[in-house]
Amino acid sequence: MIPNKRLVVVSSSSHFTVFFLLLHYLIFFSKSIPTVNSQINVWPKPRILSWPYPQANLLSPSFKIISPYHHKHLTPAIQRYHNLIHSEHYNPIIIQHPNVINIATASSSHPPLEILTLTITDLNSPLQHGVDESYDLTIPTVGSANLTSKTVWGAMRGLETFSQLVWSGGGDSLLFVGTGLYISDWAIFGHRGVLLDTSRNYYGVDDIIRTIKAMSANKLNVFHWHITDSHSFPLVLPSEPELARKGSYGPKMMYSVADVRKIVEVGFQHGVRVLPEIDMPGHTGSWAEAYPEIVTCANMFWQPVGTAWEDRLASEPGTGQLNPLNPKTYEVTHNVLKDIATLFPEDFFHGGADEVVSGCWKTDPMVQNFVSNGGTFSQLLEIFINSTLPYITSLNHTNVVYWEDVLLDQYVKVDPSFLPKDSVILQTWNNGPNNTKLIVSAGYRAIVSSSDFYYLDCGHGGFVGNDSRYDKQNGDDLGSPFNYNNGNGGSWCSPFKTWQRIYDYDITHGLTEDEAKFVLGGEVALWSEQADPSVLDARIWPRASAMAETLWSGNRDETGKKRYAEATNRLNEWRYRMVARGIGAEPIQPLWCMTHPGMCNMAQ
């Protein structure tokens, strides 16, 4: 429903009542709250924000968002933000004090803000990589506010910013909005995502939807859904229903066609693309429950005693790899890929291709015969890629993402001739900026998910059992740190990646200007060996918020200096606002630090 354009006139008696309440508010808070150098918090920080005389007006109880457009995804977004603005009543931890922000009284010269008007140039731009998400927002001291954008997706970003410019007066029903300000905003990187692994542990549809909504609030725009792995195949596919029926954790831990459609639609309504990943040919042990003949080394112990690491059957518990030499493999994979293309109207498809190990393939007689006749394991991977990549691109997935391993693995990788640069994107996760450099210098577009910076599961210790290394009371074995002396406690990517570690990462570090153009953006990743719905929100937020700002507007101020010190209070405040919105984000500091600005810093 599009709001009515009729202006609401506040009567003089209403003005008197509002003035009395506002006066009461100012007197109360001037006595109870110390003066602090605080301004309106917006996360991520806009690229350009001009607010020469910090001021706020009342927001009218009849405030409306005016739009002349009827759009399948914009219209519900407008209604959603209209409801949020009126109902949220967020009371900042650090009050926007009148000595810092001039709060105008309700009068004929400063009437409450009644209207936000939307103007959009192009209603038809699809939600895809590279779509224009820019917007301009003007909130004058007198008159209507105006939000202009080229696309509906930019309008959604602007609506989010406006919602954060509104706050509550506390115990009463008064709402205030920053006025006399102008924002011009756009993203540095077009790909800003969160990866969630729903194979190792299952997440309900509501958990995924809550995550997508939180992503939109942070101006993140890609939900990378790592749907399947060796541990489970939870996605019900019309052409291959047995994969989920036999490969999922059970009938209550599957995603139906209706579930997927709901998730994709919520994504559209929040400006978030849903990018599916079907990891293959490695990480496919769950496929063996329905088709044991096409999977090698399924359900075997991942690292037999006495086996060298290079000959392991998998890089972690949960074995199984598709057999590239079995014609049945392609019958099944083509059915899977066809259904994915129907369920996900997304230009990108993620084909995985990470951690393919020769040890698993070695267990299969067909592979043994292939190798004995001069074949190599890299050739096996090339056969698989060459038999699936053209089929994927024929299904309107014109951009296929693979993990970096397909090109950079030390043992099993493909020749670049099998990976056309116009259709293949590589996602990097190893070796920090160095592997990003290798990818872009080879001419490939890159998505950065460095485990050194962006892996949200790191630092929680190992998950494999029967590990005697934990049983050390007074120190580790000489030369083998584990629990002590900088040991990682079993977490291969330890330590825990704090928000500051994430915030300070520059994903184009070490690249030339031309090379940096190949970096599409980045993703934080929550792998689920030790995560499930009970810890979902806290593992992702507000650390993903830190990445969100760096990929939207950067981590440096106008002088080029990193702004992590200035960001701390804003992220603290934004974390509390997310919690008020129903996102269980973990705290980053004691509340005392919020009420004593600067006192918790390393240096003043």
C-alpha positions in Angstrom: 0.0 0.0 0.0 1.4 3.4 -1.0 1.0 6.0 1.7 -1.4 8.9 0.9 0.2 12.1 -0.3 -2.1 14.3 1.9 -0.2 16.6 4.2 -1.2 16.3 7.8 -1.7 19.7 9.6 -0.9 19.8 13.3 -3.3 22.0 15.2 -2.1 24.8 17.6 -3.3 22.8 20.5 -1.3 19.8 19.3 1.7 22.2 19.0 1.2 23.2 22.6 1.1 19.6 23.8 4.2 18.7 21.8 6.1 21.7 23.1 5.2 20.9 26.7 6.4 17.3 26.3 9.6 18.4 24.6 10.3 21.0 27.3 9.8 18.3 29.9 12.2 16.0 27.9 14.9 18.7 27.7 14.8 19.6 31.4 14.8 16.0 32.5 17.8 14.9 30.3 19.8 18.1 30.9 19.8 17.1 34.6 20.4 13.4 34.3 22.8 13.0 31.3 26.3 14.5 31.1 27.2 16.5 28.1 29.0 14.2 25.6 30.4 14.8 22.2 28.0 12.6 20.4 26.3 12.9 17.0 23.8 10.9 15.1 25.0 7.4 14.3 24.6 5.8 10.9 26.1 2.5 10.1 27.7 2.0 7.6 29.0 5.6 7.6 27.8 7.5 4.5 30.4 8.5 1.9 29.3 12.2 2.2 27.4 13.6 5.1 27.0 17.4 5.4 25.5 18.5 8.7 27.0 21.9 9.4 24.7 22.8 12.3 23.7 19.6 14.1 20.0 19.9 14.7 16.9 17.7 15.1 13.2 18.3 14.8 10.3 16.3 16.0 9.0 13.6 13.7 5.3 14.0 13.1 3.1 11.2 14.5 1.5 11.2 11.0 4.9 11.0 9.2 4.5 9.3 5.8 6.8 8.1 3.1 5.5 9.3 -0.2 6.1 7.3 -3.4 4.3 7.4 -6.7 5.7 4.0 -7.6 4.1 0.6 -7.4 6.9 -1.9 -7.5 6.8 -5.6 -6.4 9.8 -5.2 -4.1 10.0 -1.5 -3.3 6.4 -1.2 -2.1 6.7 -3.7 0.8 10.0 -2.1 1.6 8.4 1.3 1.9 5.7 -0.1 4.2 8.3 -2.0 6.2 10.3 1.2 6.9 7.2 3.2 7.5 6.2 0.8 10.3 9.8 0.6 11.6 10.2 4.3 11.9 7.0 4.7 13.8 7.4 1.6 16.1 11.1 1.3 16.8 11.5 4.1 19.3 15.2 3.4 19.7 16.6 5.4 22.7 20.4 5.9 22.1 22.8 4.7 24.7 24.6 8.0 24.4 21.7 10.6 24.3 21.8 13.1 21.5 22.2 15.9 24.0 20.8 19.4 23.3 24.2 21.0 24.0 25.6 19.0 21.1 22.5 18.7 18.8 20.1 21.6 18.8 16.7 20.1 19.2 14.2 22.5 17.7 11.0 23.2 19.5 7.7 22.6 17.7 6.6 25.9 16.3 5.6 27.5 13.1 9.2 28.0 12.1 10.2 24.4 13.1 7.2 22.2 12.4 7.6 18.4 12.8 8.8 16.5 9.8 5.7 15.2 8.0 6.9 13.6 4.7 9.8 11.8 3.1 9.4 11.8 -0.7 11.0 9.2 -3.0 12.2 9.9 -6.5 13.6 7.0 -8.5 15.0 7.2 -12.1 14.9 3.6 -13.1 12.4 1.1 -11.7 13.5 -1.8 -13.9 17.1 -2.3 -13.0 17.4 -5.9 -11.8 19.0 -6.9 -8.5 22.3 -8.2 -9.8 26.0 -7.5 -9.4 26.9 -4.0 -10.3 23.5 -2.5 -9.9 23.5 1.1 -8.8 22.8 1.3 -5.1 23.5 5.1 -4.7 21.1 7.5 -3.1 20.9 11.2 -2.0 19.0 12.1 1.1 18.1 15.7 2.1 16.4 16.5 5.4 15.8 20.3 5.7 15.0 22.1 8.8 11.7 23.1 7.3 9.7 21.2 4.7 9.7 17.7 3.3 12.6 15.3 3.3 13.7 14.0 -0.1 15.3 10.7 -1.1 16.4 10.3 -4.7 18.1 7.3 -6.3 18.6 5.7 -9.7 17.2 2.3 -8.7 14.8 0.8 -6.2 17.8 -0.9 -4.6 19.4 2.5 -3.9 16.1 3.7 -2.5 16.2 0.8 0.0 19.7 1.8 1.1 18.5 5.3 1.6 15.4 4.3 3.6 17.7 2.3 5.9 19.8 5.4 6.5 16.7 7.5 7.2 15.5 5.0 9.7 18.8 5.3 11.6 18.5 9.1 11.7 15.3 8.8 13.8 15.5 8.2 17.6 13.3 8.3 20.6 13.1 10.8 23.4 13.1 8.1 26.0 10.1 7.2 28.1 7.6 9.3 26.1 6.4 8.8 22.5 8.4 11.6 21.0 10.5 10.8 18.0 13.3 13.1 16.7 15.0 13.2 13.3 18.2 14.8 12.3 17.6 17.9 10.1 19.6 20.4 8.1 21.6 17.6 6.7 22.5 16.2 3.3 23.8 12.7 2.5 25.2 11.4 -0.8 26.0 7.8 -0.6 27.2 4.9 -2.7 29.2 1.7 -2.3 32.9 1.2 -3.0 32.4 -2.6 -3.7 29.5 -4.1 -5.5 29.8 -7.5 -3.7 29.3 -7.4 0.0 28.3 -10.7 1.5 27.8 -13.2 4.3 28.4 -16.9 3.7 26.4 -19.3 5.9 27.1 -23.1 5.9 23.8 -24.9 6.3 25.1 -28.4 5.7 27.3 -29.1 8.8 24.5 -27.9 11.0 21.0 -27.0 10.0 19.4 -23.5 10.2 15.7 -22.9 10.0 14.1 -20.7 7.4 13.4 -18.1 10.1 17.1 -18.0 11.0 18.1 -17.4 7.4 15.5 -14.7 6.9 16.5 -13.0 10.1 20.1 -13.0 8.8 19.1 -11.5 5.4 17.1 -8.8 7.1 20.1 -7.9 9.3 22.3 -7.9 6.2 20.1 -5.4 4.6 20.2 -3.1 7.6 24.0 -3.2 7.3 23.8 -2.5 3.5 25.2 -6.0 2.7 23.8 -7.4 -0.5 24.8 -11.0 -1.1 23.7 -14.0 1.0 26.1 -16.7 0.0 24.2 -19.9 0.8 26.6 -22.8 1.2 23.7 -25.3 1.0 25.4 -28.7 0.7 28.5 -30.4 1.8 29.7 -33.9 2.8 27.7 -33.7 6.0 24.2 -33.2 4.7 22.2 -32.4 1.6 19.2 -30.5 3.0 17.8 -29.0 -0.3 14.8 -30.8 -1.8 15.1 -30.7 -5.5 12.2 -31.7 -7.8 14.5 -33.7 -10.2 16.5 -35.4 -7.4 14.4 -35.6 -4.3 16.3 -38.6 -3.0 19.4 -36.5 -2.4 17.6 -34.6 0.5 15.4 -37.5 1.6 18.4 -39.7 2.2 21.2 -37.1 2.6 19.7 -34.6 5.0 19.6 -34.9 8.8 15.9 -35.7 8.7 12.5 -34.6 7.4 12.5 -31.5 9.7 15.9 -30.4 8.5 15.2 -29.9 4.8 14.6 -26.8 2.6 11.5 -27.3 0.4 10.9 -25.5 -2.9 8.5 -23.2 -1.0 11.2 -22.5 1.6 13.7 -21.5 -1.1 11.1 -19.3 -2.9 10.3 -17.5 0.4 14.0 -16.9 1.2 14.7 -15.6 -2.3 11.7 -13.3 -2.2 12.6 -11.9 1.2 16.1 -11.3 -0.3 14.5 -9.3 -3.1 12.4 -7.2 -0.7 15.5 -6.3 1.3 17.9 -5.8 -1.7 19.9 -9.0 -0.9 20.8 -11.4 -3.6 20.7 -15.1 -2.7 23.8 -16.8 -4.2 23.5 -20.7 -4.0 26.6 -22.9 -3.6 26.5 -26.6 -4.4 30.0 -27.6 -3.5 31.4 -30.3 -5.9 33.2 -32.5 -6.8 34.7 -32.5 -3.3 32.7 -32.2 -0.1 30.0 -34.5 -1.6 29.8 -37.4 0.9 26.1 -36.7 1.5 25.3 -37.5 -2.1 26.4 -41.1 -1.5 23.3 -41.8 0.7 21.2 -41.6 -2.5 23.9 -42.5 -5.2 26.8 -44.4 -3.6 28.0 -45.4 -7.1 29.0 -41.9 -8.0 30.9 -41.0 -4.8 34.4 -42.2 -3.9 35.6 -42.9 -0.4 32.2 -42.0 1.2 31.7 -42.7 4.9 35.4 -43.7 5.4 37.6 -42.4 8.2 39.0 -39.1 7.1 42.6 -39.6 8.0 43.6 -43.3 8.5 46.3 -44.0 11.0 49.7 -43.8 9.4 48.5 -41.8 6.5 50.5 -38.7 5.5 48.5 -35.5 5.3 48.9 -35.4 1.5 47.2 -38.7 1.3 44.2 -37.9 3.6 40.8 -38.8 2.4 39.3 -35.4 3.4 40.5 -32.2 5.0 38.1 -32.8 7.9 35.7 -35.5 9.0 33.1 -36.1 6.4 34.6 -37.9 3.3 33.3 -38.2 -0.2 34.1 -36.8 -3.7 32.1 -37.2 -7.0 33.7 -39.6 -9.5 34.5 -37.6 -12.7 34.8 -40.9 -14.7 31.3 -42.2 -14.0 28.7 -41.0 -16.6 26.0 -41.3 -13.9 27.8 -38.4 -12.1 26.8 -36.0 -14.8 23.3 -37.3 -15.1 22.8 -36.4 -11.4 24.8 -33.2 -11.4 23.0 -31.8 -14.5 19.6 -32.5 -12.8 20.8 -30.7 -9.7 22.1 -27.7 -11.7 19.0 -27.4 -13.7 16.8 -27.3 -10.6 19.1 -24.7 -9.0 18.8 -22.5 -12.0 15.0 -22.6 -11.7 14.9 -22.0 -7.9 17.5 -19.2 -7.8 17.0 -16.3 -10.3 20.6 -15.2 -9.8 23.2 -14.5 -12.3 26.0 -16.0 -10.1 26.3 -19.7 -9.2 28.9 -21.0 -6.9 30.3 -24.4 -7.9 32.7 -24.9 -4.9 35.6 -27.0 -6.2 37.6 -26.6 -3.0 39.7 -29.1 -1.1 39.7 -31.8 -3.7 42.2 -34.4 -2.4 43.8 -37.2 -4.4 43.6 -39.7 -1.5 39.8 -40.0 -1.8 39.9 -40.6 -5.5 42.7 -43.2 -5.1 40.2 -45.5 -3.3 38.1 -46.0 -6.5 39.1 -48.8 -9.0 38.1 -46.6 -12.0 40.4 -43.9 -10.8 43.2 -46.3 -10.1 43.0 -47.6 -13.6 42.9 -44.1 -15.0 46.1 -43.1 -13.1 47.9 -46.4 -13.9 47.4 -45.5 -17.6 49.1 -42.1 -17.2 46.2 -39.9 -16.0 46.6 -37.4 -13.2 44.4 -36.2 -10.5 44.4 -32.7 -11.9 43.2 -34.1 -15.1 40.3 -35.7 -13.3 39.3 -32.3 -11.9 39.6 -30.8 -15.4 37.3 -33.5 -16.8 34.7 -32.6 -14.1 35.0 -28.8 -14.7 34.9 -29.2 -18.4 31.7 -31.4 -18.1 29.9 -29.1 -15.8 31.0 -25.5 -16.3 29.5 -25.1 -19.9 26.3 -26.6 -18.7 26.1 -24.1 -15.8 26.6 -21.2 -18.1 24.0 -22.5 -20.5 21.4 -22.2 -17.6 21.7 -18.4 -17.5 24.3 -18.5 -14.7 26.7 -16.3 -16.7 29.1 -16.0 -13.8 30.4 -19.1 -12.1 32.3 -18.8 -8.8 34.8 -21.3 -7.6 37.0 -21.4 -4.6 40.6 -20.5 -5.3 41.7 -24.1 -4.9 40.6 -24.9 -8.5 43.5 -22.8 -9.7 45.9 -22.5 -6.8 45.9 -25.8 -5.0 49.4 -27.3 -4.7 48.3 -30.8 -5.8 45.0 -30.9 -7.6 44.1 -28.0 -9.8 43.1 -27.2 -13.4 44.9 -25.5 -16.2 43.7 -21.9 -16.6 42.5 -22.8 -20.1 39.6 -24.6 -18.5 38.5 -21.5 -16.6 37.5 -18.7 -19.0 38.0 -15.3 -17.5 34.8 -13.8 -18.8 32.6 -16.3 -16.9 34.7 -17.5 -13.9 35.2 -15.7 -10.6 37.6 -17.0 -8.0 36.9 -16.7 -4.2 40.0 -16.5 -2.2 40.3 -17.9 1.4 44.0 -18.8 1.9 47.2 -16.9 2.4 45.7 -13.4 3.0 46.4 -10.7 0.4 49.0 -12.9 -1.4 46.4 -15.2 -3.0 44.2 -12.3 -4.0 47.3 -10.9 -5.8 47.8 -14.3 -7.6 44.2 -14.4 -8.7 43.8 -10.8 -10.1 47.3 -10.8 -11.6 46.2 -13.8 -13.6 43.3 -11.8 -14.9 40.5 -13.3 -12.8 37.8 -11.4 -10.9 38.1 -12.1 -7.2 35.8 -12.2 -4.1 37.8 -12.0 -1.0 37.0 -14.2 2.0 40.5 -14.4 3.6 40.5 -16.8 6.5 43.1 -14.6 8.1 40.5 -11.8 8.4 37.0 -12.8 7.4 36.4 -16.3 8.9 33.9 -15.9 11.7 34.3 -19.5 13.0 38.0 -19.2 13.9 39.3 -19.3 17.4 36.9 -21.7 19.0 39.3 -24.6 19.2 39.1 -27.8 17.3 36.0 -29.9 16.9 37.5 -33.3 16.3 37.3 -35.6 19.3 39.8 -38.0 20.9 42.5 -35.4 20.8 45.1 -36.1 23.5 46.8 -32.8 22.9 44.2 -31.1 25.1 45.4 -33.2 28.1 48.3 -31.1 29.1 48.3 -29.7 32.6 51.5 -27.8 32.8 52.6 -27.0 29.2 52.8 -28.4 25.8 55.4 -30.8 24.4 58.7 -29.1 23.6 58.4 -27.5 20.2 54.7 -28.4 19.8 52.6 -25.5 21.1 48.9 -26.3 21.3 47.3 -25.2 24.6 50.2 -22.9 25.6 52.9 -20.8 24.1 50.9 -19.4 21.2 49.2 -22.7 20.4 46.0 -22.6 18.4 44.0 -25.0 20.6 43.0 -27.0 17.6 41.6 -24.1 15.6 43.5 -24.1 12.3 42.6 -20.5 11.6 43.0 -19.2 15.2 42.8 -16.6 16.6 39.3 -15.3 16.8 38.8 -12.6 14.3 37.7 -9.5 16.3 35.7 -6.7 14.7 38.8 -4.5 14.7 40.8 -7.2 12.8 38.0 -7.3 10.2 37.5 -3.5 10.1 41.2 -2.8 9.5 41.5 -5.2 6.6 42.0 -3.6 3.1 40.9 -6.3 0.6 43.0 -4.6 -2.2 46.2 -4.4 -0.1 49.3 -4.9 -2.2 47.4 -4.6 -5.5 48.1 -2.1 -8.3 45.3 0.3 -9.3 44.5 -1.9 -12.3 44.6 -5.1 -10.3 42.3 -3.7 -7.7 39.6 -3.3 -10.3 39.3 -7.1 -10.5 38.2 -7.3 -6.9 34.4 -7.5 -6.8 34.2 -7.3 -3.0 34.3 -9.6 0.0 32.4 -12.0 2.2 32.6 -12.9 5.8 32.1 -16.7 6.3 30.4 -18.6 9.1 31.3 -22.3 8.7 29.1 -24.4 10.9 31.3 -27.1 12.4 30.8 -25.3 15.8 27.8 -23.1 15.0 24.1 -23.6 14.8 21.0 -21.4 15.3 21.7 -21.0 19.0 24.9 -18.9 18.3 24.1 -17.7 14.8 23.5 -14.0 15.5 26.4 -13.6 17.9 28.9 -15.2 15.6 27.9 -13.0 12.7 27.0 -9.6 14.3 28.4 -7.1 14.8 31.6 -8.4 13.2 29.9 -8.6 9.8 28.9 -5.0 10.4 32.6 -4.1 10.5 33.1 -5.5 7.1 29.9 -3.9 5.8 31.3 -0.4 6.5 34.7 -1.1 5.0 33.2 -2.4 1.8 30.5 0.3 1.6 32.4 3.5 2.5 35.9 2.3 3.5 37.8 2.3 6.8 39.6 5.6 6.4 38.7 9.2 6.9 39.0 12.0 4.4 42.7 12.4 5.2 43.4 8.7 4.5 43.8 7.8 8.2 42.1 4.6 9.4 39.1 5.5 11.5 38.9 2.5 13.8 39.0 4.7 16.9 36.1 6.8 15.7 34.2 3.7 14.6 34.2 2.1 18.0 31.5 4.2 19.6 29.4 4.2 16.4 29.6 0.3 16.2 28.8 0.1 19.9 25.7 2.2 19.3 24.7 0.3 16.2 25.1 -3.0 18.0 22.6 -1.9 20.6 20.2 -0.8 17.9 20.5 -4.2 16.1 19.7 -5.9 19.4 16.6 -3.7 19.8 15.6 -4.8 16.3 15.8 -8.5 17.3 19.3 -9.4 16.2 21.3 -11.1 19.0 24.6 -9.3 18.2 27.3 -9.9 20.8 28.7 -6.9 22.8 32.1 -5.5 21.9 32.7 -3.6 25.1 31.2 -3.1 28.6 28.4 -0.6 28.7 30.6 1.6 30.9 32.8 2.3 27.8 29.8 3.7 26.0 28.9 6.0 28.9 32.6 7.1 29.3 33.7 7.8 25.7 37.4 7.4 25.1 38.2 5.9 28.5 38.4 2.4 27.1 40.9 3.2 24.3 44.5 2.1 24.3 45.5 5.7 24.0 43.7 9.0 24.4 
